[in-house]
Structures are given as C-alpha cells and as structure tokens.
Amino acid sequence: MPEITMPKLSDTMTEGTLLRWRKKKGDKVEVGDILAEVETDKATMEMESFEEGTLADIFVPEGGKVVVGAPLALVLKEGEKAGERSTGSKSAPAAPAAEAPASRPSVSSGRPLTPRARAAALRAGNGGGAGGNVNEGVRVKATPLARKIADARGVRLAGLQGTGPGGRIIAFDVENAPVGGSAPAAAGASPVAAILPTPIAGMSETRVPLSGMRRVIAERLLASKTQIPHFYLSIEIDAAPMMAFRKEYIEASGGKITFNDIALSAVARAAMQKPKVNAAFAGDAIIEYGSVNLSVAIAVEDGLVTPVIRDAQNLSLKEISAAVKDLALRARDKKLKPEEYAGGTITVSNLGSYGIEQFCAIVNPPQAAILAVGAIVKKPVVNSRDEIEIGHRMSITLSGDHRVVDGAVAAEYMGALRKLLESPALLLL
C-alpha cells in the first residue's frame, strides 16, 4: 500500500504547494506518470509517480501547502485494500556494505537523484539484488519511498537523521547518505537566537510573511556567513576594449550580446586556467571540478535564484547569451526544473545594470568563489604617458572560501580574468 508523500524537489525545499492534481481518484497510475503540479520555493514542477496501481485516495486538495515527506495520496496495487500493507518474503541476512552489488546506483555526490535515476534505483531494488535487504528487521520512522530507495542502494536506515515531519526519514535523506552507511551529523555551533524587532510606538507598519524562497535565502546566507571564512579581492579593469569588442561583434554578427555575457564567458575561461577556484570544500578533502558549471544570480519577484549554465567554458558568446536569456525568463516564471539549479561550481552576480559600481557578494555554498561584477563607469585615469584622460572602468570583486582558496591563488585567477576582459578577442579562440 504505497503512500505518496511530498517529494523534496530541490535541495532547499521544505514545503510545497500542490497546485493541481493531474490524476483523479480511481485513475490507474504507472511508474513515470505525472501525478500533480507542485510549486516549490524556486519553481513550479511536475511530480512523477514511482509507484503503480490505482490512485485510491487523495489527502491534500489543490492549493494546499504540504511539508516535505507528508502524505499526499494513496496508491493501491491490484488486490490491496486500504489499511493493508504488502509483505514480502524474508530475505537473506544483510551483506556488509563493501559487498553491495555493483549494479546498484551509486551515491550522487550529495546531490538528489533525478526522477529517472530514482526510478532506476527502485527498479534495481525490486530485483532483490545479491546483497539482500540491508534494512531487514530495522524499525525506524521512514517513508515507504525512502525504504525502497534505501534497499535499492544498500543504504542502512539505522542512524540516519530524518528531515521529515517528526524526524521521519524521507527519500532526500537516503539519497544523500553514503551507500551502506549513515549520513554524518551536521557540524556547527548551536543556533543563536535571532534579534527580533520590537514595535515602535506611533509608527505604522506592514507585516509581510516570509515566502518559501525568502526563508531559504535567509537560512543559506546566514549559514554561509557564519560557517565559511570569507575573504575579498577586488580589481578594476579597463573596460574600453570590452566596449569596442562588443560593438564590433554586434556589427559583424548581427546578434546582440551584453557586457554580462562577456563577463560570464571570461569567468568560465579563467576558471579553467586557474582551476583551484573552481572547487568546493568536502570536509576531509577539496574537490576541484574538471568543468565550469556557471551559477548565474538572477533577481526574481521573491528574491534571488542561481540557475546553472553547464560546461560554460565550452560555449560561445552567442550560446552563453542565449542560455542566460532562457534561464532568466523561465526563472521569473518559476518554470525551471530542479536539476537546472543543481551542480554549480562558481557563481557570478552582476548588479551593473542597477548602477552599482562595486559590491561584495556572499559565497554560494558549497562553492568556493563568487564574482561580484559592477557597472562600467567613466572616471579620470592615468594613461601610459602619465597623462590624465577619461577612461571606462569596471570593478570586479571575488569573495572566496579561505578553507579552499588562498589569497595568492585568487589573485592569480583575477589576473587571468583581467587579461581576458581587457583582450576580449581571446574569448573567440
């Protein structure tokens, strides 16, 4: 008697709004069918079924808010009745984690499985792999889907810390646990009580409830500033060559690119030249990525999102420009998919279009660096002949995680970035 629960559709999701049911009570359901549309803190997404049978009951009406892991509906297999639970035959004693069959899907580097990968894991588990059921006889609070994924991947539920209601273990917890073992406890100091405002006599005020997105932004940025040792490096580049290059490019190609497109391309190329900034802190190791997945900060109505341009170092300026436009449009319409937010390796935030000349951004964990790009401004500069003239300058500030990136490494990266932006024709090679 599989119980359908609210899935964790993004790494920051804690609750979702069930916008619309795509199946109705009594409908037949197959694995892979779309059951409903769910609005998360980032986007509106389709909820896929990982069970087959008949949709026997619906617990949540359209428009209802539901926390991750809470029940949404009930699917009954042929011959089942509400209140029954299917029982399988006793399996062999659990094998040690090291003996887990190679055919089982492996842990996804701390990233949630995609719906297709999760379905594959369940199919593998239904085959009753050679390692047996590692959770046979284990009594813990866990959703049926979490148990199935745990059995399919050889993850032991005992000792996992559940993030669902009442500490219940949900699918997300299993997907982010080491195969054969339990997830390590999160490190960090005990939480400090927030300093809340008190009413001011005689002043009118409007109380705006936190949206899901704003709540997640608050939590993640607080964690970043309190747990990551930030440091900052700024450079001021000569933007005149970039301005001339953009004009020539538009005239020659007939296509439009922005200064932000040029900056994004340069950030990605420089990260391949100096890969130590394209990295993440992994507790007992530093992970240096072999490709640049560029997270781009995009302002939306409720806050800020950072969708990802994958393998950005291999894309042309035209391709980067098209990717940014597409991501920005769909981000503002909340139409991005969960995987389009995941897997970024370095972030760029550009406030130049708002007239901001210089600023420092907060590192986007688990990444080790974020670039803050300011506006191009006119100012008096000293030329190579020691003469004062009017120049165009752009400020760029790197915020780095000092556990991963040292000052000298960051300085070398900023030097490589300066070279590309002051000789932008190199981006065409």
C-alpha positions in Angstrom: 0.0 0.0 0.0 2.4 2.7 -1.2 1.8 6.2 0.3 2.6 9.1 -2.0 4.4 11.8 0.0 5.5 15.4 -0.8 8.9 14.9 -2.5 11.9 17.1 -2.0 12.1 18.6 -5.5 15.1 20.9 -4.7 17.9 20.9 -2.3 16.4 23.8 -0.3 12.7 22.8 -0.4 11.0 22.3 3.0 7.4 22.5 1.8 5.4 22.8 -1.4 2.0 24.0 -2.6 0.0 21.4 -4.5 -1.3 23.5 -7.4 -3.1 20.9 -9.5 -3.8 17.2 -9.5 -3.1 15.6 -12.9 -4.7 12.3 -11.8 -8.0 11.9 -10.1 -9.2 9.4 -7.5 -9.7 6.0 -9.1 -7.3 6.5 -12.0 -4.7 3.9 -12.9 -1.1 5.0 -12.2 2.1 3.8 -13.8 5.7 4.5 -12.8 6.7 7.7 -14.5 3.1 9.1 -14.8 2.7 12.8 -13.7 0.5 12.9 -10.6 0.4 16.6 -9.8 2.0 20.0 -10.2 3.8 21.4 -7.2 5.1 24.9 -6.5 8.3 24.9 -4.6 10.5 27.8 -3.3 12.0 28.0 -6.7 9.7 26.8 -9.5 6.5 25.0 -10.5 7.4 21.4 -11.1 5.7 18.2 -12.1 5.5 15.4 -9.5 6.3 12.0 -11.0 5.0 8.7 -9.7 7.4 6.0 -8.6 4.5 3.5 -7.9 2.0 1.7 -10.0 -1.6 0.8 -9.1 -4.8 2.7 -8.6 -5.0 6.2 -7.0 -7.2 5.1 -4.2 -7.3 8.3 -2.1 -6.2 12.0 -2.2 -5.4 13.6 1.1 -4.5 17.2 0.0 -6.8 19.4 -2.0 -5.5 21.7 -4.8 -3.9 24.8 -3.3 -2.9 23.1 -0.1 0.6 23.6 1.5 2.4 20.5 2.5 5.7 19.9 4.2 8.3 17.6 2.6 7.6 14.0 3.5 4.0 14.5 4.4 1.4 12.1 2.8 -0.4 13.4 -0.3 -2.2 10.3 -1.7 -2.6 6.6 -1.5 -1.9 4.1 -4.3 -3.2 0.6 -4.0 -1.8 -2.3 -6.0 -4.2 -4.9 -7.5 -6.0 -6.8 -4.8 -4.9 -4.4 -2.0 -7.3 -2.7 0.3 -6.9 0.5 2.4 -5.3 -0.4 5.7 -3.4 -3.4 4.4 0.4 -3.4 3.8 2.0 -5.7 1.3 4.5 -8.1 2.9 7.4 -9.6 1.1 9.3 -12.9 1.7 12.1 -13.0 4.2 15.4 -12.1 2.6 18.8 -13.4 3.3 20.9 -11.7 6.1 22.2 -8.3 5.1 25.6 -8.3 3.4 28.3 -5.9 4.6 28.3 -2.5 2.8 31.5 -3.4 1.0 29.7 -6.4 -0.6 26.8 -4.3 -2.0 26.2 -5.3 -5.6 27.9 -3.2 -8.2 24.7 -2.9 -10.2 23.1 -0.7 -7.6 23.1 3.0 -8.4 26.0 4.8 -6.6 25.7 7.9 -4.3 25.3 11.1 -6.3 27.9 13.3 -4.7 25.5 14.8 -2.2 23.0 15.7 -5.0 19.4 14.4 -5.1 18.7 11.8 -7.7 16.8 12.9 -10.7 13.3 11.3 -11.1 14.6 8.9 -13.8 17.6 7.9 -11.7 15.4 7.4 -8.7 13.0 5.2 -10.7 16.0 3.2 -11.9 17.1 2.7 -8.3 13.7 1.4 -7.4 13.7 -1.0 -10.3 17.1 -2.2 -9.2 15.8 -2.7 -5.7 12.7 -4.6 -6.9 15.0 -7.1 -8.4 16.2 -8.1 -5.0 20.0 -7.7 -5.6 22.6 -10.1 -4.4 23.4 -8.1 -1.3 19.9 -8.7 0.2 17.9 -6.2 2.2 20.2 -4.3 4.4 17.3 -2.9 6.4 15.5 -6.3 7.1 14.0 -6.0 10.6 15.1 -2.4 11.2 12.5 -0.4 12.9 12.8 3.3 12.2 10.4 6.1 11.1 10.8 6.3 7.3 8.5 6.8 4.3 7.8 3.8 2.1 9.7 5.5 -0.8 12.7 6.1 1.5 12.8 2.5 2.4 12.6 1.4 -1.2 15.4 3.6 -2.3 17.5 2.6 0.7 17.1 -1.1 -0.1 17.9 -0.4 -3.8 21.1 1.4 -3.0 22.2 -0.5 0.0 21.8 2.4 2.5 21.3 1.5 6.1 18.4 3.4 7.7 19.6 2.9 11.3 21.4 6.0 12.4 20.2 8.3 9.5 18.9 11.6 10.7 15.5 12.3 9.2 14.5 15.7 8.0 10.8 14.9 7.5 8.0 15.7 10.0 8.8 14.4 13.4 12.3 13.3 12.3 10.9 10.9 9.7 13.4 9.7 7.2 12.4 10.8 3.7 13.8 10.0 0.2 16.1 13.0 0.2 17.9 11.8 3.4 18.6 8.4 1.8 19.8 9.9 -1.5 22.4 12.0 0.3 23.6 9.2 2.6 26.8 7.1 1.9 26.0 3.7 0.4 25.9 1.1 3.1 26.3 3.7 5.9 24.5 6.5 7.6 24.8 10.2 7.0 27.3 12.1 9.1 25.9 14.5 11.6 25.9 18.1 10.5 28.7 20.1 12.1 28.3 23.6 13.5 27.7 25.5 16.7 24.4 25.6 18.4 21.9 28.1 16.9 21.9 31.6 18.3 18.5 33.3 18.9 17.7 35.9 16.3 17.3 39.5 17.4 13.8 40.4 16.5 12.3 43.9 16.1 10.0 45.4 18.8 7.0 47.6 17.9 7.8 51.3 17.6 5.2 53.4 19.3 3.3 55.7 16.9 4.7 54.2 13.7 2.5 52.3 11.2 4.0 49.0 9.9 3.2 46.3 7.4 4.0 42.7 8.3 5.0 40.7 5.2 5.1 36.9 5.8 8.2 35.2 4.6 7.8 33.3 1.3 9.4 29.9 1.0 12.1 31.4 -1.3 12.9 34.3 1.1 13.1 31.8 4.1 15.6 29.6 2.2 17.7 32.6 1.2 17.8 33.7 4.8 18.9 30.3 6.0 21.5 29.6 3.4 23.2 33.0 3.5 23.2 33.0 7.3 24.9 29.6 7.2 27.4 30.9 4.6 28.5 34.0 6.5 28.7 32.1 9.9 30.3 28.9 8.7 32.5 30.0 5.8 35.6 32.1 6.3 35.2 34.8 3.6 37.9 36.9 2.1 37.7 39.5 -0.6 39.8 40.7 -3.6 38.9 43.5 -5.9 40.3 44.6 -9.3 39.4 47.5 -11.6 39.7 46.6 -15.3 40.0 48.8 -18.3 36.5 48.3 -19.9 37.3 50.3 -23.1 38.5 47.2 -25.1 35.4 45.3 -24.0 33.1 48.1 -25.2 34.9 48.2 -28.5 34.7 44.4 -28.9 31.0 44.3 -28.1 30.3 46.9 -30.7 32.3 45.2 -33.4 30.8 41.8 -32.5 27.3 43.1 -32.9 28.1 44.8 -36.2 29.8 41.7 -37.6 27.4 39.0 -36.4 24.1 40.8 -36.3 23.5 39.2 -32.9 23.2 41.0 -29.6 25.4 40.2 -26.6 25.7 42.1 -23.3 28.6 43.1 -21.2 27.3 40.4 -18.7 27.6 37.7 -21.4 31.3 38.7 -22.0 32.0 38.7 -18.2 30.4 35.3 -17.8 32.4 33.8 -20.7 35.6 35.3 -19.2 34.8 34.0 -15.7 34.4 30.4 -17.1 37.5 30.5 -19.2 39.7 31.9 -16.4 38.4 29.2 -14.1 39.7 26.5 -16.4 43.1 28.3 -16.5 43.1 28.5 -12.7 41.1 25.5 -11.5 41.8 25.9 -7.8 39.0 28.5 -7.5 36.5 26.2 -9.4 36.3 24.0 -6.3 34.4 23.0 -3.2 35.2 22.1 0.5 34.2 18.5 1.2 35.2 18.2 4.9 38.2 16.0 4.6 39.1 17.0 1.0 38.9 19.7 -1.6 37.1 18.9 -4.8 38.4 20.6 -7.9 36.0 20.3 -10.8 37.1 19.5 -14.3 34.4 21.6 -15.9 32.8 25.0 -15.2 29.1 24.9 -14.3 28.4 28.6 -14.0 25.7 29.7 -11.5 24.2 33.0 -12.6 22.4 35.1 -10.0 19.0 36.2 -11.3 16.7 38.6 -9.5 13.1 37.4 -9.3 10.0 38.8 -7.6 10.6 37.0 -4.3 14.4 37.1 -4.1 17.3 35.6 -6.0 17.9 32.3 -7.8 21.1 30.9 -9.3 20.4 28.6 -12.2 23.3 26.9 -13.9 25.0 27.1 -17.3 26.7 23.8 -17.7 30.2 23.4 -19.3 30.2 27.2 -19.8 33.9 27.1 -20.8 33.0 25.3 -24.0 30.2 27.7 -25.0 30.5 30.5 -27.5 29.4 34.0 -26.5 26.3 33.6 -28.6 25.4 30.3 -26.7 26.1 31.9 -23.3 23.9 34.8 -24.2 21.0 32.6 -25.3 21.4 30.4 -22.2 21.2 33.4 -19.8 18.2 34.8 -21.5 16.4 31.5 -21.4 17.2 30.8 -17.8 16.2 34.3 -16.7 12.9 34.1 -18.5 12.0 30.8 -17.0 13.3 31.7 -13.6 11.0 34.7 -13.4 8.1 32.4 -14.5 9.1 29.7 -12.0 9.4 27.2 -14.8 12.9 25.9 -14.1 13.5 22.2 -13.3 15.3 21.1 -10.1 18.4 19.9 -12.0 18.8 23.4 -13.5 19.7 24.7 -10.1 22.0 21.9 -9.1 25.7 21.3 -9.7 27.0 24.9 -10.0 30.8 25.2 -9.4 31.3 29.0 -9.3 28.8 31.9 -9.3 28.6 35.4 -10.9 26.4 38.2 -9.6 26.2 41.3 -11.7 24.5 44.5 -10.4 26.0 46.8 -13.0 22.6 47.2 -14.7 21.3 48.7 -11.4 24.1 51.3 -11.3 26.1 49.6 -8.6 29.8 50.3 -9.1 31.2 47.8 -6.6 30.0 45.3 -4.0 30.9 42.1 -2.2 28.8 39.0 -2.6 28.3 36.1 -0.2 29.7 32.8 -1.2 27.1 30.4 -2.6 27.8 27.1 -0.7 29.2 24.6 -1.3 31.1 26.6 -4.0 34.4 28.3 -3.0 34.1 31.5 -5.0 31.6 34.1 -6.3 32.3 37.1 -8.5 30.6 40.4 -8.0 30.5 42.5 -11.2 29.8 46.2 -11.1 28.8 48.8 -13.6 31.1 50.3 -16.3 31.7 53.9 -15.2 33.6 56.9 -16.6 36.4 58.3 -14.5 39.7 60.1 -14.8 42.6 57.7 -15.3 46.3 58.0 -15.8 47.4 56.6 -19.2 50.7 55.0 -20.2 52.2 58.5 -20.9 51.3 59.7 -17.4 48.5 61.8 -18.7 45.1 62.2 -17.2 42.3 61.2 -19.5 38.7 59.9 -19.4 38.6 56.1 -19.1 36.0 53.4 -18.7 36.4 51.2 -15.7 34.7 48.1 -14.3 35.1 46.8 -10.8 35.0 43.1 -10.0 35.3 41.6 -6.5 35.9 37.9 -5.7 34.5 36.5 -2.4 36.4 33.3 -1.6 36.1 30.5 0.9 39.5 30.6 2.6 39.3 26.9 3.5 39.7 26.2 -0.2 41.2 29.3 -1.9 44.2 31.2 -0.7 44.9 34.9 -1.5 47.7 34.2 -3.9 45.5 31.6 -5.8 42.6 34.1 -6.0 45.0 36.8 -7.2 46.3 34.6 -10.0 42.7 33.9 -11.0 41.8 37.6 -11.0 44.9 38.3 -13.2 43.7 35.7 -15.7 40.2 37.2 -15.7 41.6 40.7 -16.2 43.6 39.5 -19.2 40.5 38.0 -20.9 38.4 41.1 -20.3 41.0 43.6 -21.4 41.7 41.4 -24.5 38.2 40.0 -25.2 39.1 38.7 -28.7 40.7 35.8 -26.8 37.2 34.6 -25.9 36.7 33.8 -29.6 39.6 31.4 -29.7 
